[in-house]
Amino acid sequence: MPISAENRARYPREWPLISLWHRVMAGWRCEWCDAIQGAPHPLTKSRVVLTVAHLNHTPEDCRPDNLRALCQRCHLRYDAIHHRTTRSRTPDLLCRAVEMEN
């Protein structure tokens, strides 16, 4: 998954190596659905891109037990509730920030 510009500074400098190590240790397979990097996904038939997910959604926390090598499908499905929650809070936070400036 691409790292959003606003979160880039939250990842450690070594993130590319940490991410690579996790994908190698997983045998270039999704740890949840066993999809293989670069092959057609068993369900979607799209080309699999293996990513590394932070289970607690905290990019600074790179402990091995907090990271999983996941295909994009599993990663997006895992993050869906978190994304929905943070997306719904974002307009509220923006409104509060504007109110504080005024």
C-alpha positions as a Markdown table, in Angstrom:
| # | Residue | x | y | z |
|---|---|---|---|---|
| 1 | Met | 0.0 | 0.0 | 0.0 |
| 2 | Pro | 1.4 | 3.4 | -0.8 |
| 3 | Ile | 2.3 | 5.5 | 2.2 |
| 4 | Ser | 0.2 | 8.7 | 2.3 |
| 5 | Ala | 2.2 | 11.9 | 2.3 |
| 6 | Glu | 0.8 | 13.0 | 5.7 |
| 7 | Asn | 2.0 | 9.7 | 7.3 |
| 8 | Arg | 5.4 | 9.3 | 5.6 |
| 9 | Ala | 7.3 | 10.9 | 8.6 |
| 10 | Arg | 5.7 | 8.4 | 11.0 |
| 11 | Tyr | 7.5 | 5.4 | 9.3 |
| 12 | Pro | 11.1 | 4.6 | 10.4 |
| 13 | Arg | 13.9 | 5.4 | 8.0 |
| 14 | Glu | 14.5 | 1.6 | 7.8 |
| 15 | Trp | 10.9 | 0.8 | 6.7 |
| 16 | Pro | 11.9 | -0.4 | 3.2 |
| 17 | Leu | 14.2 | -3.0 | 4.7 |
| 18 | Ile | 11.7 | -4.0 | 7.4 |
| 19 | Ser | 9.0 | -4.4 | 4.8 |
| 20 | Leu | 11.2 | -6.4 | 2.5 |
| 21 | Trp | 12.3 | -8.6 | 5.4 |
| 22 | His | 8.7 | -9.4 | 6.3 |
| 23 | Arg | 7.7 | -10.2 | 2.7 |
| 24 | Val | 10.8 | -12.5 | 2.3 |
| 25 | Met | 10.1 | -14.3 | 5.6 |
| 26 | Ala | 6.5 | -14.9 | 4.5 |
| 27 | Gly | 7.9 | -16.6 | 1.4 |
| 28 | Trp | 6.4 | -13.8 | -0.8 |
| 29 | Arg | 2.9 | -15.1 | 0.1 |
| 30 | Cys | 0.0 | -13.4 | 1.8 |
| 31 | Glu | 0.0 | -14.7 | 5.4 |
| 32 | Trp | -3.8 | -14.8 | 5.5 |
| 33 | Cys | -4.9 | -16.1 | 2.0 |
| 34 | Asp | -1.7 | -17.5 | 0.7 |
| 35 | Ala | -1.8 | -15.4 | -2.5 |
| 36 | Ile | 1.6 | -15.3 | -4.2 |
| 37 | Gln | 3.4 | -12.1 | -5.1 |
| 38 | Gly | 3.1 | -11.3 | -8.8 |
| 39 | Ala | 0.7 | -14.2 | -9.5 |
| 40 | Pro | -3.0 | -13.8 | -10.3 |
| 41 | His | -5.0 | -13.6 | -7.0 |
| 42 | Pro | -7.0 | -16.8 | -6.4 |
| 43 | Leu | -10.2 | -14.8 | -6.0 |
| 44 | Thr | -9.9 | -11.6 | -7.9 |
| 45 | Lys | -7.5 | -12.8 | -10.7 |
| 46 | Ser | -5.7 | -9.4 | -10.5 |
| 47 | Arg | -1.9 | -9.5 | -10.1 |
| 48 | Val | -0.9 | -9.9 | -6.4 |
| 49 | Val | 1.1 | -7.1 | -4.8 |
| 50 | Leu | 2.3 | -8.1 | -1.4 |
| 51 | Thr | 2.3 | -5.3 | 1.3 |
| 52 | Val | 3.1 | -5.2 | 5.0 |
| 53 | Ala | 0.3 | -4.2 | 7.4 |
| 54 | His | 0.6 | -2.7 | 10.8 |
| 55 | Leu | -2.0 | -4.6 | 12.8 |
| 56 | Asn | -2.5 | -1.8 | 15.3 |
| 57 | His | -2.5 | 0.8 | 12.6 |
| 58 | Thr | 0.5 | 2.6 | 14.1 |
| 59 | Pro | 3.4 | 3.0 | 11.6 |
| 60 | Glu | 5.9 | 3.7 | 14.3 |
| 61 | Asp | 5.3 | 0.3 | 15.8 |
| 62 | Cys | 7.4 | -2.1 | 13.7 |
| 63 | Arg | 7.6 | -5.0 | 16.2 |
| 64 | Pro | 7.5 | -8.3 | 14.2 |
| 65 | Asp | 4.3 | -9.4 | 16.0 |
| 66 | Asn | 2.5 | -6.2 | 14.8 |
| 67 | Leu | 3.4 | -6.7 | 11.2 |
| 68 | Arg | 1.9 | -9.1 | 8.6 |
| 69 | Ala | 2.8 | -9.6 | 4.9 |
| 70 | Leu | -0.6 | -9.3 | 3.2 |
| 71 | Cys | -1.9 | -9.1 | -0.4 |
| 72 | Gln | -3.6 | -5.8 | -1.2 |
| 73 | Arg | -7.0 | -7.4 | -0.9 |
| 74 | Cys | -6.4 | -8.7 | 2.6 |
| 75 | His | -4.7 | -5.5 | 3.7 |
| 76 | Leu | -7.6 | -3.3 | 2.4 |
| 77 | Arg | -10.2 | -5.6 | 4.0 |
| 78 | Tyr | -8.3 | -5.5 | 7.3 |
| 79 | Asp | -8.0 | -1.7 | 7.2 |
| 80 | Ala | -11.6 | -1.1 | 6.1 |
| 81 | Ile | -13.1 | -0.4 | 9.6 |
| 82 | His | -10.1 | 1.7 | 10.6 |
| 83 | His | -10.4 | 3.7 | 7.4 |
| 84 | Arg | -14.1 | 4.2 | 7.8 |
| 85 | Thr | -13.6 | 5.4 | 11.4 |
| 86 | Thr | -10.8 | 7.8 | 10.6 |
| 87 | Arg | -12.6 | 9.1 | 7.5 |
| 88 | Ser | -15.7 | 9.8 | 9.5 |
| 89 | Arg | -13.7 | 11.7 | 12.1 |
| 90 | Thr | -11.7 | 13.8 | 9.7 |
| 91 | Pro | -14.5 | 16.3 | 8.8 |
| 92 | Asp | -15.2 | 16.7 | 12.5 |
| 93 | Leu | -11.5 | 17.3 | 13.3 |
| 94 | Leu | -11.2 | 19.8 | 10.4 |
| 95 | Cys | -14.3 | 21.7 | 11.7 |
| 96 | Arg | -12.7 | 21.9 | 15.2 |
| 97 | Ala | -9.4 | 23.1 | 13.8 |
| 98 | Val | -11.1 | 25.9 | 11.9 |
| 99 | Glu | -13.1 | 26.9 | 15.0 |
| 100 | Met | -9.9 | 27.0 | 17.1 |
| 101 | Glu | -8.3 | 29.3 | 14.5 |
| 102 | Asn | -11.2 | 31.8 | 14.7 |
